Structure formats: structure tokens, C-alpha cells
């Protein structure tokens, strides 16, 4: 009996190698997840604006595919000096001639819902700039990007880049596919 208590005592003195490895893995997983919470917001604002821009472009594209009245524009304007994007006046309800002209304005209507536009200084205050080879993206009834003359735009690809701590882009293909690139 003395031999059995001695051997059982020796087995319970320390941790096994597997237990130590599991504890080390758990601590490393927790440290990685906690580090991301305390690392700051560097580079996250660009990805947020990229998601908002994709959402706004897809919203305009969907509106264009559901409403085929002539003279109305379904476009998103880009203001590169203020680093802002948004639609012009969204007056699609009335059939008055001035309503169609207002929807084709090159100015951004900052009173639009915030899910469609940024404010005049929002991106600039966070140090994010906007670059694009186009001043606006307009969509036809099939959801394809068109220019001011109604011709298919973005022959190869239109690209809008948001730059701050990092750079992210939104690409629009000639068939109308909008995606982050």
C-alpha cells in the first residue's frame, strides 16, 4: 500500500505537456483578440467609407433598374476637393420637368439620408481623401454605369480610391458589378 500512495503522489505533482500546450494556445488566442480592441482605429475609417460607398452606389443602381422614366438621373456625385460623395437632389416622386433636371445636378445634396452620402467635411475630418477619374457615376435601366451622354462608361473599369492611413478602392465594372478592390 505504501508503494501505491507514493506512485499516485508522483503522478499528481505537475502538469502534463498537453495541458501546458493547451494553456499556451488559449493565452495566445486571447491576447490576439484583446490586442485588436486596443490597437486604435488606424485604417478602419477607410474601410467604413468603402462599405458606405459600395452601398450608396448599389442603392442608386437599384433605383435606376426600378424606374425607367426618361430624363431622370440615378447618379452618385464625387467631390474630390471636400472628399465627399452623395447623390444630387432625390426628387423622383414628381413628374415636373425641374425634378428631372435636379436629379442630374453635379452638386451633392448633403441633406440626403446619411446612408447615401457623407457630410461635407466628414471624410476630411478623419484624414480620408477621395480620388476618381470621374466626377459622377450614373446608371441606366439595366444597372450599367453610363456617362452624361447615355453611353456605357467604365469600359474596362471605374475605380474610386479612398486614402488615409491605408488605401482602399471601389471598382465598377462595365456590366454594373460594384465591388471593393
PyMOL CGO cylinders between C-alpha atoms (Angstrom):
from pymol import cmd
from pymol.cgo import CYLINDER

trace = [
    CYLINDER, 0.00, 0.00, 0.00, 2.79, 2.44, 0.65, 0.3, 1, 1, 1, 1, 1, 1,
    CYLINDER, 2.79, 2.44, 0.65, 4.06, 1.92, -2.89, 0.3, 1, 1, 1, 1, 1, 1,
    CYLINDER, 4.06, 1.92, -2.89, 0.67, 2.82, -4.35, 0.3, 1, 1, 1, 1, 1, 1,
    CYLINDER, 0.67, 2.82, -4.35, 0.40, 6.10, -2.46, 0.3, 1, 1, 1, 1, 1, 1,
    CYLINDER, 0.40, 6.10, -2.46, 3.89, 7.07, -3.50, 0.3, 1, 1, 1, 1, 1, 1,
    CYLINDER, 3.89, 7.07, -3.50, 3.26, 6.39, -7.20, 0.3, 1, 1, 1, 1, 1, 1,
    CYLINDER, 3.26, 6.39, -7.20, -0.12, 8.19, -7.15, 0.3, 1, 1, 1, 1, 1, 1,
    CYLINDER, -0.12, 8.19, -7.15, 1.55, 11.12, -5.37, 0.3, 1, 1, 1, 1, 1, 1,
    CYLINDER, 1.55, 11.12, -5.37, 4.25, 11.35, -8.06, 0.3, 1, 1, 1, 1, 1, 1,
    CYLINDER, 4.25, 11.35, -8.06, 1.64, 11.41, -10.85, 0.3, 1, 1, 1, 1, 1, 1,
    CYLINDER, 1.64, 11.41, -10.85, -0.18, 14.44, -9.43, 0.3, 1, 1, 1, 1, 1, 1,
    CYLINDER, -0.18, 14.44, -9.43, 2.87, 16.64, -8.78, 0.3, 1, 1, 1, 1, 1, 1,
    CYLINDER, 2.87, 16.64, -8.78, 2.90, 18.66, -12.07, 0.3, 1, 1, 1, 1, 1, 1,
    CYLINDER, 2.90, 18.66, -12.07, 1.08, 19.42, -15.31, 0.3, 1, 1, 1, 1, 1, 1,
    CYLINDER, 1.08, 19.42, -15.31, 1.33, 17.26, -18.38, 0.3, 1, 1, 1, 1, 1, 1,
    CYLINDER, 1.33, 17.26, -18.38, 2.83, 18.59, -21.57, 0.3, 1, 1, 1, 1, 1, 1,
    CYLINDER, 2.83, 18.59, -21.57, -0.57, 18.58, -23.29, 0.3, 1, 1, 1, 1, 1, 1,
    CYLINDER, -0.57, 18.58, -23.29, -2.11, 20.68, -20.51, 0.3, 1, 1, 1, 1, 1, 1,
    CYLINDER, -2.11, 20.68, -20.51, 0.69, 23.25, -20.81, 0.3, 1, 1, 1, 1, 1, 1,
    CYLINDER, 0.69, 23.25, -20.81, 0.34, 23.45, -24.60, 0.3, 1, 1, 1, 1, 1, 1,
    CYLINDER, 0.34, 23.45, -24.60, -3.43, 23.97, -24.33, 0.3, 1, 1, 1, 1, 1, 1,
    CYLINDER, -3.43, 23.97, -24.33, -2.95, 26.78, -21.80, 0.3, 1, 1, 1, 1, 1, 1,
    CYLINDER, -2.95, 26.78, -21.80, -0.36, 28.49, -24.02, 0.3, 1, 1, 1, 1, 1, 1,
    CYLINDER, -0.36, 28.49, -24.02, -2.69, 28.26, -27.05, 0.3, 1, 1, 1, 1, 1, 1,
    CYLINDER, -2.69, 28.26, -27.05, -5.61, 29.73, -25.08, 0.3, 1, 1, 1, 1, 1, 1,
    CYLINDER, -5.61, 29.73, -25.08, -3.50, 32.61, -23.80, 0.3, 1, 1, 1, 1, 1, 1,
    CYLINDER, -3.50, 32.61, -23.80, -2.21, 33.39, -27.31, 0.3, 1, 1, 1, 1, 1, 1,
    CYLINDER, -2.21, 33.39, -27.31, -5.73, 33.38, -28.80, 0.3, 1, 1, 1, 1, 1, 1,
    CYLINDER, -5.73, 33.38, -28.80, -6.97, 35.69, -26.06, 0.3, 1, 1, 1, 1, 1, 1,
    CYLINDER, -6.97, 35.69, -26.06, -4.03, 38.05, -26.47, 0.3, 1, 1, 1, 1, 1, 1,
    CYLINDER, -4.03, 38.05, -26.47, -4.59, 38.36, -30.23, 0.3, 1, 1, 1, 1, 1, 1,
    CYLINDER, -4.59, 38.36, -30.23, -8.28, 39.14, -29.80, 0.3, 1, 1, 1, 1, 1, 1,
    CYLINDER, -8.28, 39.14, -29.80, -7.65, 41.64, -26.99, 0.3, 1, 1, 1, 1, 1, 1,
    CYLINDER, -7.65, 41.64, -26.99, -4.86, 43.38, -28.93, 0.3, 1, 1, 1, 1, 1, 1,
    CYLINDER, -4.86, 43.38, -28.93, -7.23, 44.22, -31.79, 0.3, 1, 1, 1, 1, 1, 1,
    CYLINDER, -7.23, 44.22, -31.79, -9.50, 46.01, -29.34, 0.3, 1, 1, 1, 1, 1, 1,
    CYLINDER, -9.50, 46.01, -29.34, -6.74, 48.27, -28.06, 0.3, 1, 1, 1, 1, 1, 1,
    CYLINDER, -6.74, 48.27, -28.06, -4.76, 48.84, -31.25, 0.3, 1, 1, 1, 1, 1, 1,
    CYLINDER, -4.76, 48.84, -31.25, -6.64, 52.02, -32.28, 0.3, 1, 1, 1, 1, 1, 1,
    CYLINDER, -6.64, 52.02, -32.28, -8.68, 52.95, -35.35, 0.3, 1, 1, 1, 1, 1, 1,
    CYLINDER, -8.68, 52.95, -35.35, -5.85, 53.42, -37.85, 0.3, 1, 1, 1, 1, 1, 1,
    CYLINDER, -5.85, 53.42, -37.85, -7.05, 52.29, -41.25, 0.3, 1, 1, 1, 1, 1, 1,
    CYLINDER, -7.05, 52.29, -41.25, -10.58, 51.36, -40.20, 0.3, 1, 1, 1, 1, 1, 1,
    CYLINDER, -10.58, 51.36, -40.20, -12.26, 54.57, -41.37, 0.3, 1, 1, 1, 1, 1, 1,
    CYLINDER, -12.26, 54.57, -41.37, -11.23, 53.91, -44.99, 0.3, 1, 1, 1, 1, 1, 1,
    CYLINDER, -11.23, 53.91, -44.99, -12.90, 50.50, -44.90, 0.3, 1, 1, 1, 1, 1, 1,
    CYLINDER, -12.90, 50.50, -44.90, -16.02, 52.04, -43.36, 0.3, 1, 1, 1, 1, 1, 1,
    CYLINDER, -16.02, 52.04, -43.36, -16.26, 54.63, -46.13, 0.3, 1, 1, 1, 1, 1, 1,
    CYLINDER, -16.26, 54.63, -46.13, -15.59, 51.93, -48.73, 0.3, 1, 1, 1, 1, 1, 1,
    CYLINDER, -15.59, 51.93, -48.73, -18.58, 49.96, -47.44, 0.3, 1, 1, 1, 1, 1, 1,
    CYLINDER, -18.58, 49.96, -47.44, -20.75, 53.11, -47.42, 0.3, 1, 1, 1, 1, 1, 1,
    CYLINDER, -20.75, 53.11, -47.42, -19.70, 54.00, -50.97, 0.3, 1, 1, 1, 1, 1, 1,
    CYLINDER, -19.70, 54.00, -50.97, -20.47, 50.49, -52.24, 0.3, 1, 1, 1, 1, 1, 1,
    CYLINDER, -20.47, 50.49, -52.24, -23.86, 50.64, -50.51, 0.3, 1, 1, 1, 1, 1, 1,
    CYLINDER, -23.86, 50.64, -50.51, -24.66, 54.08, -51.98, 0.3, 1, 1, 1, 1, 1, 1,
    CYLINDER, -24.66, 54.08, -51.98, -23.66, 53.02, -55.49, 0.3, 1, 1, 1, 1, 1, 1,
    CYLINDER, -23.66, 53.02, -55.49, -25.75, 49.85, -55.28, 0.3, 1, 1, 1, 1, 1, 1,
    CYLINDER, -25.75, 49.85, -55.28, -28.69, 51.86, -53.97, 0.3, 1, 1, 1, 1, 1, 1,
    CYLINDER, -28.69, 51.86, -53.97, -28.55, 54.21, -56.98, 0.3, 1, 1, 1, 1, 1, 1,
    CYLINDER, -28.55, 54.21, -56.98, -28.11, 51.26, -59.31, 0.3, 1, 1, 1, 1, 1, 1,
    CYLINDER, -28.11, 51.26, -59.31, -31.21, 49.57, -57.87, 0.3, 1, 1, 1, 1, 1, 1,
    CYLINDER, -31.21, 49.57, -57.87, -33.23, 52.78, -58.18, 0.3, 1, 1, 1, 1, 1, 1,
    CYLINDER, -33.23, 52.78, -58.18, -32.22, 53.05, -61.83, 0.3, 1, 1, 1, 1, 1, 1,
    CYLINDER, -32.22, 53.05, -61.83, -33.31, 49.49, -62.55, 0.3, 1, 1, 1, 1, 1, 1,
    CYLINDER, -33.31, 49.49, -62.55, -36.73, 50.05, -60.92, 0.3, 1, 1, 1, 1, 1, 1,
    CYLINDER, -36.73, 50.05, -60.92, -37.50, 53.44, -62.50, 0.3, 1, 1, 1, 1, 1, 1,
    CYLINDER, -37.50, 53.44, -62.50, -37.01, 53.85, -66.26, 0.3, 1, 1, 1, 1, 1, 1,
    CYLINDER, -37.01, 53.85, -66.26, -38.51, 57.32, -66.75, 0.3, 1, 1, 1, 1, 1, 1,
    CYLINDER, -38.51, 57.32, -66.75, -36.63, 59.41, -69.28, 0.3, 1, 1, 1, 1, 1, 1,
    CYLINDER, -36.63, 59.41, -69.28, -34.75, 62.48, -68.10, 0.3, 1, 1, 1, 1, 1, 1,
    CYLINDER, -34.75, 62.48, -68.10, -34.16, 61.31, -64.54, 0.3, 1, 1, 1, 1, 1, 1,
    CYLINDER, -34.16, 61.31, -64.54, -30.62, 60.64, -63.43, 0.3, 1, 1, 1, 1, 1, 1,
    CYLINDER, -30.62, 60.64, -63.43, -29.63, 57.97, -60.98, 0.3, 1, 1, 1, 1, 1, 1,
    CYLINDER, -29.63, 57.97, -60.98, -26.16, 59.09, -60.12, 0.3, 1, 1, 1, 1, 1, 1,
    CYLINDER, -26.16, 59.09, -60.12, -23.72, 59.49, -57.30, 0.3, 1, 1, 1, 1, 1, 1,
    CYLINDER, -23.72, 59.49, -57.30, -21.50, 62.60, -57.40, 0.3, 1, 1, 1, 1, 1, 1,
    CYLINDER, -21.50, 62.60, -57.40, -17.91, 62.79, -56.14, 0.3, 1, 1, 1, 1, 1, 1,
    CYLINDER, -17.91, 62.79, -56.14, -16.46, 65.97, -54.69, 0.3, 1, 1, 1, 1, 1, 1,
    CYLINDER, -16.46, 65.97, -54.69, -12.70, 65.41, -54.64, 0.3, 1, 1, 1, 1, 1, 1,
    CYLINDER, -12.70, 65.41, -54.64, -11.86, 68.76, -53.04, 0.3, 1, 1, 1, 1, 1, 1,
    CYLINDER, -11.86, 68.76, -53.04, -14.06, 68.13, -49.99, 0.3, 1, 1, 1, 1, 1, 1,
    CYLINDER, -14.06, 68.13, -49.99, -13.59, 64.33, -50.10, 0.3, 1, 1, 1, 1, 1, 1,
    CYLINDER, -13.59, 64.33, -50.10, -17.31, 63.65, -50.19, 0.3, 1, 1, 1, 1, 1, 1,
    CYLINDER, -17.31, 63.65, -50.19, -19.79, 61.59, -52.16, 0.3, 1, 1, 1, 1, 1, 1,
    CYLINDER, -19.79, 61.59, -52.16, -23.55, 61.58, -52.47, 0.3, 1, 1, 1, 1, 1, 1,
    CYLINDER, -23.55, 61.58, -52.47, -26.45, 61.95, -54.87, 0.3, 1, 1, 1, 1, 1, 1,
    CYLINDER, -26.45, 61.95, -54.87, -27.91, 65.20, -56.15, 0.3, 1, 1, 1, 1, 1, 1,
    CYLINDER, -27.91, 65.20, -56.15, -31.49, 66.09, -55.22, 0.3, 1, 1, 1, 1, 1, 1,
    CYLINDER, -31.49, 66.09, -55.22, -33.56, 62.90, -54.93, 0.3, 1, 1, 1, 1, 1, 1,
    CYLINDER, -33.56, 62.90, -54.93, -36.82, 64.25, -56.36, 0.3, 1, 1, 1, 1, 1, 1,
    CYLINDER, -36.82, 64.25, -56.36, -38.09, 61.17, -58.21, 0.3, 1, 1, 1, 1, 1, 1,
    CYLINDER, -38.09, 61.17, -58.21, -41.66, 61.45, -56.98, 0.3, 1, 1, 1, 1, 1, 1,
    CYLINDER, -41.66, 61.45, -56.98, -42.91, 64.37, -59.04, 0.3, 1, 1, 1, 1, 1, 1,
    CYLINDER, -42.91, 64.37, -59.04, -43.01, 64.34, -62.83, 0.3, 1, 1, 1, 1, 1, 1,
    CYLINDER, -43.01, 64.34, -62.83, -42.31, 68.06, -63.06, 0.3, 1, 1, 1, 1, 1, 1,
    CYLINDER, -42.31, 68.06, -63.06, -39.59, 68.97, -65.61, 0.3, 1, 1, 1, 1, 1, 1,
    CYLINDER, -39.59, 68.97, -65.61, -37.45, 70.67, -62.97, 0.3, 1, 1, 1, 1, 1, 1,
    CYLINDER, -37.45, 70.67, -62.97, -37.44, 67.46, -60.89, 0.3, 1, 1, 1, 1, 1, 1,
    CYLINDER, -37.44, 67.46, -60.89, -35.66, 65.57, -63.68, 0.3, 1, 1, 1, 1, 1, 1,
    CYLINDER, -35.66, 65.57, -63.68, -33.11, 68.38, -64.08, 0.3, 1, 1, 1, 1, 1, 1,
    CYLINDER, -33.11, 68.38, -64.08, -32.49, 68.49, -60.31, 0.3, 1, 1, 1, 1, 1, 1,
    CYLINDER, -32.49, 68.49, -60.31, -31.68, 64.77, -60.24, 0.3, 1, 1, 1, 1, 1, 1,
    CYLINDER, -31.68, 64.77, -60.24, -28.91, 65.38, -62.81, 0.3, 1, 1, 1, 1, 1, 1,
    CYLINDER, -28.91, 65.38, -62.81, -27.18, 68.17, -60.88, 0.3, 1, 1, 1, 1, 1, 1,
    CYLINDER, -27.18, 68.17, -60.88, -23.44, 67.94, -60.40, 0.3, 1, 1, 1, 1, 1, 1,
    CYLINDER, -23.44, 67.94, -60.40, -23.77, 69.21, -56.80, 0.3, 1, 1, 1, 1, 1, 1,
    CYLINDER, -23.77, 69.21, -56.80, -24.12, 66.86, -53.85, 0.3, 1, 1, 1, 1, 1, 1,
    CYLINDER, -24.12, 66.86, -53.85, -27.26, 67.34, -51.79, 0.3, 1, 1, 1, 1, 1, 1,
    CYLINDER, -27.26, 67.34, -51.79, -25.85, 66.95, -48.27, 0.3, 1, 1, 1, 1, 1, 1,
    CYLINDER, -25.85, 66.95, -48.27, -29.36, 66.89, -46.80, 0.3, 1, 1, 1, 1, 1, 1,
    CYLINDER, -29.36, 66.89, -46.80, -29.83, 63.39, -48.22, 0.3, 1, 1, 1, 1, 1, 1,
    CYLINDER, -29.83, 63.39, -48.22, -30.06, 60.49, -45.82, 0.3, 1, 1, 1, 1, 1, 1,
    CYLINDER, -30.06, 60.49, -45.82, -26.64, 59.75, -44.34, 0.3, 1, 1, 1, 1, 1, 1,
    CYLINDER, -26.64, 59.75, -44.34, -26.66, 56.20, -45.65, 0.3, 1, 1, 1, 1, 1, 1,
    CYLINDER, -26.66, 56.20, -45.65, -26.40, 57.63, -49.19, 0.3, 1, 1, 1, 1, 1, 1,
    CYLINDER, -26.40, 57.63, -49.19, -23.96, 60.48, -48.68, 0.3, 1, 1, 1, 1, 1, 1,
    CYLINDER, -23.96, 60.48, -48.68, -21.18, 61.74, -46.48, 0.3, 1, 1, 1, 1, 1, 1,
    CYLINDER, -21.18, 61.74, -46.48, -21.37, 65.17, -44.93, 0.3, 1, 1, 1, 1, 1, 1,
    CYLINDER, -21.37, 65.17, -44.93, -19.34, 67.97, -46.46, 0.3, 1, 1, 1, 1, 1, 1,
    CYLINDER, -19.34, 67.97, -46.46, -16.42, 67.57, -44.04, 0.3, 1, 1, 1, 1, 1, 1,
    CYLINDER, -16.42, 67.57, -44.04, -16.87, 64.08, -42.61, 0.3, 1, 1, 1, 1, 1, 1,
    CYLINDER, -16.87, 64.08, -42.61, -14.17, 62.26, -44.57, 0.3, 1, 1, 1, 1, 1, 1,
    CYLINDER, -14.17, 62.26, -44.57, -11.76, 65.20, -44.48, 0.3, 1, 1, 1, 1, 1, 1,
    CYLINDER, -11.76, 65.20, -44.48, -12.02, 65.44, -40.69, 0.3, 1, 1, 1, 1, 1, 1,
    CYLINDER, -12.02, 65.44, -40.69, -10.86, 61.81, -40.46, 0.3, 1, 1, 1, 1, 1, 1,
    CYLINDER, -10.86, 61.81, -40.46, -7.98, 62.38, -42.88, 0.3, 1, 1, 1, 1, 1, 1,
    CYLINDER, -7.98, 62.38, -42.88, -9.50, 60.39, -45.75, 0.3, 1, 1, 1, 1, 1, 1,
    CYLINDER, -9.50, 60.39, -45.75, -9.21, 61.68, -49.32, 0.3, 1, 1, 1, 1, 1, 1,
    CYLINDER, -9.21, 61.68, -49.32, -11.16, 60.58, -52.38, 0.3, 1, 1, 1, 1, 1, 1,
    CYLINDER, -11.16, 60.58, -52.38, -9.67, 60.17, -55.87, 0.3, 1, 1, 1, 1, 1, 1,
    CYLINDER, -9.67, 60.17, -55.87, -11.50, 59.16, -59.00, 0.3, 1, 1, 1, 1, 1, 1,
    CYLINDER, -11.50, 59.16, -59.00, -11.17, 59.70, -62.73, 0.3, 1, 1, 1, 1, 1, 1,
    CYLINDER, -11.17, 59.70, -62.73, -14.88, 60.58, -62.86, 0.3, 1, 1, 1, 1, 1, 1,
    CYLINDER, -14.88, 60.58, -62.86, -16.97, 63.33, -61.25, 0.3, 1, 1, 1, 1, 1, 1,
    CYLINDER, -16.97, 63.33, -61.25, -20.06, 61.10, -61.04, 0.3, 1, 1, 1, 1, 1, 1,
    CYLINDER, -20.06, 61.10, -61.04, -21.34, 57.61, -61.75, 0.3, 1, 1, 1, 1, 1, 1,
    CYLINDER, -21.34, 57.61, -61.75, -24.75, 57.39, -63.41, 0.3, 1, 1, 1, 1, 1, 1,
    CYLINDER, -24.75, 57.39, -63.41, -26.71, 54.17, -64.04, 0.3, 1, 1, 1, 1, 1, 1,
    CYLINDER, -26.71, 54.17, -64.04, -29.08, 53.09, -66.81, 0.3, 1, 1, 1, 1, 1, 1,
    CYLINDER, -29.08, 53.09, -66.81, -32.16, 50.85, -66.51, 0.3, 1, 1, 1, 1, 1, 1,
    CYLINDER, -32.16, 50.85, -66.51, -30.01, 47.73, -66.72, 0.3, 1, 1, 1, 1, 1, 1,
    CYLINDER, -30.01, 47.73, -66.72, -27.77, 48.85, -63.86, 0.3, 1, 1, 1, 1, 1, 1,
    CYLINDER, -27.77, 48.85, -63.86, -24.79, 49.61, -66.09, 0.3, 1, 1, 1, 1, 1, 1,
    CYLINDER, -24.79, 49.61, -66.09, -22.69, 52.74, -65.46, 0.3, 1, 1, 1, 1, 1, 1,
    CYLINDER, -22.69, 52.74, -65.46, -23.27, 55.41, -68.10, 0.3, 1, 1, 1, 1, 1, 1,
    CYLINDER, -23.27, 55.41, -68.10, -21.77, 58.82, -68.78, 0.3, 1, 1, 1, 1, 1, 1,
    CYLINDER, -21.77, 58.82, -68.78, -23.68, 62.08, -69.24, 0.3, 1, 1, 1, 1, 1, 1,
    CYLINDER, -23.68, 62.08, -69.24, -24.46, 61.24, -72.89, 0.3, 1, 1, 1, 1, 1, 1,
    CYLINDER, -24.46, 61.24, -72.89, -26.04, 57.89, -72.05, 0.3, 1, 1, 1, 1, 1, 1,
    CYLINDER, -26.04, 57.89, -72.05, -23.08, 55.91, -73.38, 0.3, 1, 1, 1, 1, 1, 1,
    CYLINDER, -23.08, 55.91, -73.38, -21.68, 52.98, -71.41, 0.3, 1, 1, 1, 1, 1, 1,
    CYLINDER, -21.68, 52.98, -71.41, -18.98, 54.26, -69.06, 0.3, 1, 1, 1, 1, 1, 1,
    CYLINDER, -18.98, 54.26, -69.06, -16.23, 52.31, -67.35, 0.3, 1, 1, 1, 1, 1, 1,
    CYLINDER, -16.23, 52.31, -67.35, -15.22, 50.42, -70.50, 0.3, 1, 1, 1, 1, 1, 1,
    CYLINDER, -15.22, 50.42, -70.50, -12.66, 48.43, -68.58, 0.3, 1, 1, 1, 1, 1, 1,
    CYLINDER, -12.66, 48.43, -68.58, -13.33, 49.53, -65.01, 0.3, 1, 1, 1, 1, 1, 1,
    CYLINDER, -13.33, 49.53, -65.01, -14.06, 52.68, -62.99, 0.3, 1, 1, 1, 1, 1, 1,
    CYLINDER, -14.06, 52.68, -62.99, -12.10, 52.98, -59.78, 0.3, 1, 1, 1, 1, 1, 1,
    CYLINDER, -12.10, 52.98, -59.78, -12.69, 55.24, -56.78, 0.3, 1, 1, 1, 1, 1, 1,
    CYLINDER, -12.69, 55.24, -56.78, -9.88, 55.23, -54.21, 0.3, 1, 1, 1, 1, 1, 1,
    CYLINDER, -9.88, 55.23, -54.21, -10.17, 56.27, -50.57, 0.3, 1, 1, 1, 1, 1, 1,
    CYLINDER, -10.17, 56.27, -50.57, -6.83, 57.08, -48.97, 0.3, 1, 1, 1, 1, 1, 1,
    CYLINDER, -6.83, 57.08, -48.97, -5.95, 57.75, -45.35, 0.3, 1, 1, 1, 1, 1, 1,
    CYLINDER, -5.95, 57.75, -45.35, -3.81, 55.55, -43.10, 0.3, 1, 1, 1, 1, 1, 1,
    CYLINDER, -3.81, 55.55, -43.10, -4.31, 52.91, -45.79, 0.3, 1, 1, 1, 1, 1, 1,
    CYLINDER, -4.31, 52.91, -45.79, -5.79, 52.92, -49.29, 0.3, 1, 1, 1, 1, 1, 1,
    CYLINDER, -5.79, 52.92, -49.29, -8.90, 51.03, -50.37, 0.3, 1, 1, 1, 1, 1, 1,
    CYLINDER, -8.90, 51.03, -50.37, -10.78, 51.15, -53.65, 0.3, 1, 1, 1, 1, 1, 1,
    CYLINDER, -10.78, 51.15, -53.65, -14.23, 50.57, -55.07, 0.3, 1, 1, 1, 1, 1, 1,
    CYLINDER, -14.23, 50.57, -55.07, -14.41, 49.23, -58.62, 0.3, 1, 1, 1, 1, 1, 1,
    CYLINDER, -14.41, 49.23, -58.62, -17.36, 49.39, -61.01, 0.3, 1, 1, 1, 1, 1, 1,
    CYLINDER, -17.36, 49.39, -61.01, -17.28, 47.06, -63.99, 0.3, 1, 1, 1, 1, 1, 1,
    CYLINDER, -17.28, 47.06, -63.99, -18.86, 47.97, -67.34, 0.3, 1, 1, 1, 1, 1, 1,
    CYLINDER, -18.86, 47.97, -67.34, -21.62, 45.38, -66.75, 0.3, 1, 1, 1, 1, 1, 1,
    CYLINDER, -21.62, 45.38, -66.75, -22.56, 47.08, -63.46, 0.3, 1, 1, 1, 1, 1, 1,
    CYLINDER, -22.56, 47.08, -63.46, -20.80, 44.87, -60.89, 0.3, 1, 1, 1, 1, 1, 1,
    CYLINDER, -20.80, 44.87, -60.89, -19.76, 47.04, -57.92, 0.3, 1, 1, 1, 1, 1, 1,
    CYLINDER, -19.76, 47.04, -57.92, -17.16, 45.66, -55.54, 0.3, 1, 1, 1, 1, 1, 1,
    CYLINDER, -17.16, 45.66, -55.54, -14.25, 46.51, -53.29, 0.3, 1, 1, 1, 1, 1, 1,
    CYLINDER, -14.25, 46.51, -53.29, -10.91, 46.06, -54.99, 0.3, 1, 1, 1, 1, 1, 1,
]
cmd.load_cgo(trace, "trace")
